[in-house]
């Protein structure tokens, strides 16, 4: 039996009284107290996450950009140094193997960040797909810890800790920085729908940086935040989760993410299948659902057409929304049932709960003060 992995911050989480869960082979903090309070802290002030279970794969060499152009569906060689791009790695048939954020950290170097459950698959596929290119692929996950600081107060609380002018760090950009006295790759990226930063660190530096950020964040309402609230935050923001909204039997087009597929950079794995899907359009679409009652749709629950009482789709993610005060969900349904305003039902433990189709995302930070 394989041993459950622990991040460099495990002792800190124990000290904070975290409730743990096993996730992708890792023992990770699920919550430290109230997951709703952690969620609200990220929406209204700031939250700090340990994401050290994520995978980091370095692609380096004169043809690193060309290798990624072939391996992924995005045009990575045109990304400027210090910028990042959201993209995907797909199969020849167009199915999604993982969604990725790729940082260009040098003229000939990229850092590919993969989901924890998919690191081995992504590293293996990148290695295979880079053959014939003058590029080296290396799984460097053991060399990194990752801390995310997310929320409207994230920039203010980090400003006093870093030598970088955060006003000059654009969204989806990264820069070499010092956080306290510790070196970090500081990126303005995240997975919560809020402004925020991700700090890539040497594992030995993770604990002192966590404590430094926690100390600086006290005056800003910062809370440690676990995986439970990370899931409700990304659900409200309409962000897909691999294994829920993204799978190897679906292309980016079903998930409404066809925009990440770029056909302007020559051949790439999955090009023919994805071009065909772009031409034909998907048969099913990812939609947002808002329940009119109090019972929450959950992953795997059937979506029912109330006119025929027949199942037409499946919920991929669902939870009570702390921000909206209502149960929300994402689901795949046929295109003719995907129009916002359509009334459907979800079967929740044997009863039919009415839900309304809405446009995604459920929440935008820029709408907070409107």
VEXTORKOL-382561 format. One line per 5 residues: number of its first residue (from 1); their letters; for each residue x, y, z of C-alpha. Coordinates in nm, 4 decimals. Example, Ala and Ser with C-alpha at 12.3 -4.5 7.8 and 13.67 -1.06 7.14 Angstrom:
! VEXTORKOL-382561
1	AS	1.2300 -0.4500 0.7800  1.3670 -0.1060 0.7140;
***
This chain:
! VEXTORKOL-382561
1	XXXXX	0.0000 0.0000 0.0000  0.1434 0.3404 -0.0967  0.2097 0.5932 0.1780  -0.0069 0.9042 0.1961  0.1999 1.2084 0.1030;
6	XXXXX	0.2325 1.5116 0.3287  0.3238 1.8650 0.2286  0.6030 2.0662 0.3972  0.3268 2.2528 0.5837  0.1667 1.9477 0.7421;
11	XXXXX	0.2878 2.0288 1.0939  0.1511 2.3820 1.0595  -0.1900 2.2460 0.9605  -0.1896 2.0136 1.2627  -0.0950 2.3065 1.4848;
16	XXXXX	-0.3922 2.5004 1.3444  -0.6293 2.2121 1.4201  -0.7053 2.1261 1.0593  -0.9494 1.8538 0.9645  -0.7702 1.6473 0.7022;
21	XXXXX	-0.8821 1.4587 0.3947  -0.7024 1.2291 0.1550  -0.6830 1.3890 -0.1887  -0.4942 1.2454 -0.4868  -0.2622 1.0547 -0.2541;
26	XXXXX	-0.2006 1.3524 -0.0258  -0.3188 1.4224 0.3305  -0.4531 1.7743 0.2878  -0.6363 2.0223 0.5137  -1.0090 2.0138 0.4373;
31	XXXXX	-1.0949 2.2922 0.6802  -0.9571 2.4552 0.9952  -1.2916 2.5420 1.1522  -1.5873 2.6722 0.9548  -1.5507 2.6244 0.5804;
36	XXXXX	-1.8179 2.8921 0.5312  -1.6138 3.1405 0.7357  -1.3049 3.0513 0.5315  -1.5033 3.1028 0.2109  -1.6300 3.4417 0.3251;
41	XXXXX	-1.2817 3.5463 0.4325  -1.1551 3.4885 0.0775  -1.4489 3.6818 -0.0713  -1.4280 3.9726 0.1741  -1.0654 3.9858 0.2954;
46	XXXXX	-0.8106 3.7099 0.2238  -0.7463 3.3405 0.2642  -0.4258 3.1369 0.2486  -0.4112 2.7890 0.0953  -0.1463 2.5175 0.0940;
51	XXXXX	-0.1365 2.3899 -0.2650  0.1911 2.2027 -0.2381  0.0245 1.8887 -0.3700  0.0057 2.0439 -0.7179  0.2616 1.9288 -0.9737;
56	XXXXX	0.5360 2.1412 -1.1284  0.6998 2.0256 -1.4512  0.9887 2.2203 -1.6024  1.0265 2.2276 -1.9808  1.3594 2.3780 -2.0804;
61	XXXXX	1.5673 2.4142 -2.3958  1.5965 2.6011 -2.7279  1.2775 2.4358 -2.8562  1.0834 2.4303 -2.5293  0.8145 2.6603 -2.6695;
66	XXXXX	0.7816 2.4584 -2.9887  0.7558 2.1366 -2.7877  0.4720 2.2821 -2.5790  0.2988 2.4139 -2.8920  0.2885 2.0525 -3.0149;
71	XXXXX	0.2049 1.8940 -2.6783  -0.0742 2.1315 -2.5687  -0.3732 2.2981 -2.7326  -0.2460 2.6505 -2.6656  0.0128 2.8641 -2.8457;
76	XXXXX	0.2744 2.8751 -2.5718  0.5785 2.9864 -2.7724  0.4269 3.3350 -2.8130  0.3756 3.3825 -2.4390  0.6143 3.6468 -2.3146;
81	XXXXX	0.8710 3.5852 -2.0435  0.7043 3.6553 -1.7106  0.3534 3.5789 -1.8364  0.1282 3.2760 -1.7898  -0.1451 3.1032 -1.9854;
86	XXXXX	-0.4316 2.8679 -1.9004  -0.4313 2.5702 -2.1381  -0.5006 2.1981 -2.1655  -0.3298 1.8767 -2.2672  -0.5575 1.6603 -2.4797;
91	XXXXX	-0.5573 1.3141 -2.6341  -0.5478 1.2492 -3.0097  -0.9273 1.2207 -2.9931  -0.9522 1.5628 -2.8258  -1.0341 1.4456 -2.4731;
96	XXXXX	-0.8934 1.6492 -2.1859  -0.6086 1.4829 -1.9935  -0.5630 1.7835 -1.7669  -0.6031 2.1580 -1.7499  -0.2823 2.3458 -1.6837;
101	XXXXX	-0.1343 2.6840 -1.6084  0.1935 2.7364 -1.7923  0.4341 3.0079 -1.6780  0.7129 3.1259 -1.9063  0.9967 3.1698 -1.6594;
106	XXXXX	1.2762 3.2340 -1.9127  1.3510 3.2642 -2.2826  1.3990 2.8874 -2.2957  1.2134 2.7739 -1.9850  0.8512 2.7098 -1.8870;
111	XXXXX	0.6911 2.5896 -1.5635  0.3857 2.3704 -1.6237  0.1528 2.3379 -1.3225  -0.0636 2.0257 -1.3275  -0.3413 1.8972 -1.1037;
116	XXXXX	-0.2156 1.6730 -0.8240  -0.3934 1.3631 -0.9528  -0.2542 1.4030 -1.3035  0.1128 1.4893 -1.2491  0.2478 1.1533 -1.3630;
121	XXXXX	0.0253 1.1473 -1.6727  0.1158 1.5017 -1.7725  0.4888 1.4479 -1.7139  0.4845 1.1258 -1.9157  0.2873 1.2783 -2.2033;
126	XXXXX	0.5038 1.5907 -2.2164  0.8164 1.3751 -2.2207  0.6815 1.1621 -2.5066  0.5538 1.4589 -2.7030  0.8817 1.6507 -2.6640;
131	XXXXX	1.0807 1.3775 -2.8382  1.2376 1.5199 -3.1521  1.2476 1.8696 -3.0029  1.5585 2.0194 -2.8425  1.3839 2.0407 -2.5049;
136	XXXXX	1.4142 1.8675 -2.1683  1.1082 1.7760 -1.9609  1.1583 1.7268 -1.5868  0.9048 1.6582 -1.3130  1.0227 1.9090 -1.0516;
141	XXXXX	0.7266 1.8718 -0.8160  0.9451 1.7688 -0.5219  1.1389 2.0939 -0.5560  0.8380 2.3190 -0.4918  0.5941 2.4117 -0.2210;
146	XXXXX	0.3025 2.6299 -0.3262  0.1066 2.8779 -0.1153  -0.1879 3.0765 -0.2544  -0.3012 3.4046 -0.0995  -0.6399 3.4998 -0.2419;
151	XXXXX	-0.8919 3.7738 -0.1790  -0.9451 4.1492 -0.2134  -0.6883 4.2191 0.0635  -0.4231 3.9844 -0.0780  -0.2185 4.2559 -0.2457;
156	XXXXX	-0.2314 4.4864 0.0559  -0.1137 4.2238 0.3021  0.1646 4.0940 0.0759  0.2881 4.4420 -0.0171  0.4771 4.4804 0.3083;
161	XXXXX	0.6444 4.1423 0.2755  0.7861 4.1528 -0.0744  1.0407 4.3569 -0.2662  0.8130 4.3572 -0.5722  0.5786 4.6432 -0.6624;
166	XXXXX	0.2603 4.4341 -0.6811  0.0792 4.7080 -0.8741  0.3108 4.6237 -1.1648  0.2385 4.2503 -1.1558  -0.0448 4.1995 -1.4041;
171	XXXXX	-0.3054 3.9231 -1.3945  -0.1521 3.6025 -1.5284  0.2022 3.7312 -1.4831  0.4871 3.6063 -1.2659  0.8097 3.7498 -1.1295;
176	XXXXX	1.1073 3.6387 -0.9220  1.0641 3.7944 -0.5787  1.1575 3.7856 -0.2144  0.8764 3.7177 0.0340  1.0309 3.8161 0.3625;
181	XXXXX	1.3879 3.6979 0.3121  1.2870 3.3909 0.1121  1.3062 3.3676 -0.2689  0.9852 3.2865 -0.4535  0.8282 3.2834 -0.7945;
186	XXXXX	0.5358 3.5174 -0.7291  0.2442 3.4795 -0.9723  -0.0795 3.6769 -0.9953  -0.2930 3.3721 -1.0606  -0.5471 3.1702 -0.8660;
191	XXXXX	-0.8545 2.9498 -0.8628  -1.1047 3.1341 -0.6468  -1.2461 3.4101 -0.8664  -1.0653 3.6715 -0.6566  -0.7508 3.8746 -0.7047;
196	XXXXX	-0.4585 3.6953 -0.5479  -0.1132 3.5486 -0.5709  0.0526 3.2109 -0.5802  0.3983 3.1705 -0.4240  0.6211 2.8939 -0.5587;
201	XXXXX	0.8840 2.8227 -0.2938  1.1574 2.5839 -0.1930  0.9958 2.3257 0.0384  1.2148 2.4286 0.3332  1.0947 2.7888 0.2975;
206	XXXXX	0.7245 2.7048 0.3025  0.6745 2.7132 0.6794  0.8545 3.0436 0.7490  0.6766 3.2082 0.4550  0.3389 3.0738 0.5748;
211	XXXXX	0.4048 3.2170 0.9226  0.5229 3.5504 0.7802  0.2121 3.5827 0.5618  -0.0115 3.4770 0.8508  0.1445 3.7446 1.0723;
216	XXXXX	0.1067 4.0146 0.8077  -0.2474 3.9031 0.7361  -0.3823 3.9330 1.0900  -0.4663 4.2997 1.0400  -0.6350 4.2208 0.7088;
221	XXXXX	-0.8668 3.9411 0.8235  -0.6608 3.6622 0.6644  -0.7675 3.3056 0.7450  -0.6073 2.9734 0.6590  -0.8401 2.8036 0.4116;
226	XXXXX	-0.8831 2.4379 0.3220  -0.9884 2.2358 0.0226  -1.3589 2.2474 0.1151  -1.3916 2.6211 0.0676  -1.1586 2.6115 -0.2311;
231	XXXXX	-1.4214 2.3953 -0.3994  -1.7142 2.6281 -0.3250  -1.5073 2.9303 -0.4310  -1.4166 2.7821 -0.7677  -1.7745 2.6568 -0.8176;
236	XXXXX	-1.9142 3.0067 -0.7640  -1.6552 3.1362 -1.0103  -1.7610 2.8745 -1.2674  -1.4140 2.7259 -1.2830  -1.3933 2.3612 -1.3942;
241	XXXXX	-1.2415 2.0868 -1.1817  -1.0637 1.7957 -1.3443  -1.2561 1.4758 -1.2761  -1.5820 1.6725 -1.2491  -1.6280 1.9128 -1.5406;
246	XXXXX	-1.3185 1.8035 -1.7343  -1.2574 1.4425 -1.8380  -1.0765 1.2422 -2.1036  -1.4084 1.1565 -2.2733  -1.4967 1.5253 -2.3225;
251	XXXXX	-1.3250 1.7959 -2.5263  -1.2777 2.1574 -2.4148  -1.5789 2.2521 -2.6288  -1.8326 2.0660 -2.4132  -1.7006 2.2584 -2.1131;
256	XXXXX	-1.7407 2.5913 -2.2940  -1.3635 2.6326 -2.3074  -1.3065 2.6029 -2.6809  -1.1329 2.9400 -2.6633  -0.8206 2.7739 -2.5189;
261	XXXXX	-0.7753 2.5700 -2.8387  -0.5562 2.7628 -3.0814  -0.5231 2.6527 -3.4425  -0.2668 2.9201 -3.5394  0.0488 2.7324 -3.4450;
266	XXXXX	0.0751 2.4311 -3.6702  0.0262 2.0718 -3.5717  -0.0486 1.9618 -3.2154  -0.1776 1.6481 -3.0488  -0.5556 1.6334 -3.0924;
271	XXXXX	-0.5700 1.8995 -3.3651  -0.7754 1.7010 -3.6189  -1.0326 1.5839 -3.3647  -1.0645 1.9270 -3.2062  -1.0985 2.0971 -3.5449;
276	XXXXX	-1.3826 1.8572 -3.6260  -1.5509 1.9292 -3.2933  -1.5104 2.3034 -3.3446  -1.6771 2.2651 -3.6832  -1.9657 2.0454 -3.5667;
281	XXXXX	-2.0103 2.1964 -3.2212  -2.0645 1.9870 -2.9069  -2.3876 1.7938 -2.8513  -2.3903 1.8749 -2.4806  -2.2964 2.1854 -2.2853;
286	XXXXX	-2.1845 2.2717 -1.9360  -2.4474 2.4865 -1.7659  -2.5058 2.6594 -1.4369  -2.8018 2.5649 -1.2182  -2.9552 2.7565 -0.9284;
291	XXXXX	-3.1965 2.5632 -0.7076  -3.5199 2.7263 -0.5973  -3.5344 2.5102 -0.2829  -3.2796 2.4394 -0.0110  -3.1608 2.0915 -0.1118;
296	XXXXX	-2.8302 2.0955 -0.2981  -2.7635 1.9081 -0.6205  -2.4425 1.7084 -0.5872  -2.1975 1.5468 -0.8277  -2.3568 1.2523 -1.0086;
301	XXXXX	-2.7190 1.3484 -0.9445  -2.9446 1.3163 -1.2533  -3.0793 1.6264 -1.4268  -3.4432 1.5710 -1.5257  -3.6572 1.7318 -1.7972;
306	XXXXX	-3.9795 1.8151 -1.6052  -4.1846 1.7976 -1.9267  -4.1021 1.4315 -1.9812  -3.9669 1.3271 -1.6401  -3.6724 1.1761 -1.8298;
311	XXXXX	-3.3063 1.2145 -1.7279  -3.1203 1.4390 -1.9709  -2.7908 1.5050 -1.7971  -2.5760 1.4800 -1.4873  -2.4602 1.7230 -1.2210;
316	XXXXX	-2.0795 1.7599 -1.2195  -2.0433 1.9795 -0.9081  -2.2892 2.1214 -0.6599  -2.3000 2.2859 -0.3172  -2.4750 2.5550 -0.1163;
321	XXXXX	-2.3295 2.8885 -0.2269  -2.2177 3.0960 0.0722  -2.2163 3.4088 -0.1439  -2.5521 3.3629 -0.3194  -2.7271 3.1966 -0.0259;
326	XXXXX	-2.8724 2.9307 -0.2572  -2.7696 2.5843 -0.3769  -2.5821 2.6001 -0.7074  -2.4457 2.3391 -0.9452  -2.2846 2.2775 -1.2803;
331	XXXXX	-2.4119 2.0038 -1.5097  -2.3913 1.8692 -1.8635  -2.7174 1.8702 -2.0600  -2.8141 1.8639 -2.4311  -2.7729 2.1976 -2.6057;
336	XXXXX	-3.1478 2.2443 -2.6538  -3.1895 2.2448 -2.2739  -2.8960 2.4748 -2.2010  -3.0530 2.8159 -2.2568  -3.0498 3.0415 -1.9465;
341	XXXXX	-3.3989 3.0650 -1.8031  -3.4843 2.7016 -1.8787  -3.6568 2.5288 -1.5859  -3.5221 2.1786 -1.5127  -3.5172 1.9470 -1.2102;
346	XXXXX	-3.2449 1.7570 -1.0276  -3.3206 1.4301 -0.8548  -3.1989 1.4758 -0.4966  -3.2259 1.1579 -0.2918  -3.5458 1.0432 -0.4600;
351	XXXXX	-3.7283 1.3756 -0.4977  -3.7279 1.6243 -0.7855  -3.5886 1.9662 -0.6948  -3.6638 2.2538 -0.9382  -3.3583 2.4341 -1.0764;
356	XXXXX	-3.3137 2.7205 -1.3211  -3.0455 2.7287 -1.5892  -2.8241 3.0362 -1.5521  -2.5184 3.1697 -1.7320  -2.1802 3.0920 -1.5808;
361	XXXXX	-2.0090 3.2092 -1.3687  -2.2369 3.2467 -1.0693  -2.0076 3.5107 -0.9188  -1.7692 3.7761 -1.0541  -1.5481 3.9746 -0.8201;
366	XXXXX	-1.5887 4.2844 -1.0358  -1.9634 4.2794 -0.9658  -1.9079 4.2925 -0.5884  -1.9600 4.6668 -0.5533  -2.2204 4.7217 -0.8237;
***
